[in-house]
């Protein structure tokens, strides 16, 4: 079960990490690209350690879109999302236009979309699906709404029927709010048990409860975003007793690589190093870093040629 390969110390060593595992590269389900004006506001919020951040959080990759895409490609990230999320009504439809346009211009980007509990959400979600959206993002903490908000019931049904995954930030980390935590997400799944959902940050800090849901529901997965990095472990370390379950879920394709790039205060390689240090085996790393996401999004047939 031991992990035998190199533990990347910096971003330049990430391609060697992939070569050792024998995978074409990385597939990262939790990457953010946003309209430039909104991205600047997000970075300013992190700079100010806003109330939903709660700690000093210097953005590592404060670069242009082109430079960030180029860096992902240099590291061997072969597929990535462009997750956007609104913090108020009236934003989501415009965000979807931007992210879908971004994906059309960026072949290795999974076409991404979002929504908010508002009357026209079913309309613009249906339009995004028709426009090729392959993954959605919902941020319960930032949006300040319950997953079971009645305004979203039709939307969840649309996504369940389409089998299109939605990355859900449902956990309390880094700062809990009224609607975060496993209870609201569990209630959502009880209503929509066929929903394809990816729980961001492994559901931190309620790891065990979200692992339970991934075991119970066929289409529920978890992403590794920020987990097992020194920065995140200071606040919400993963319980060692749950590592056997994490391993089994990963081998089953239900734990997927996520990073939160570019909004991280450390090198991208630290996410991979944290996973490697768990010593759950090369098979597990292959499943998490490529195979699970490749199967979910059918990347073997739709991915772009390798970047040399």
Buried (B, 14 or more C-beta within 10 A) or exposed (E): EEBEBBBBEEBEBBBEBBBBBEBBBBBBBBBBBBBEEBBEEBBEBBBEEEEBBEEEBEBBBBEEBEEBBEBBBEBBBBBBBBBBBBBEBEBBBBBBBBBBEBBEEBEBBBBBBBBBBBEBBBEBBBBBBEBEBBBBBBBBBBBBBBBBBEBBBBBBBBBBEBEBBBBBBBBBBBBBBEBBBBBBBBEBBEEBEBBBBBBBBBBBBBBBBBBBBBBEBEBBBBBBBBBBBEBBEEBBEBEEEBEEBBBBBBBEBBBBBBBBBBBBBBBBBBBBBBBBEBEBBBBBBBBBBBBBBBBBBEBEEEBEEEBE
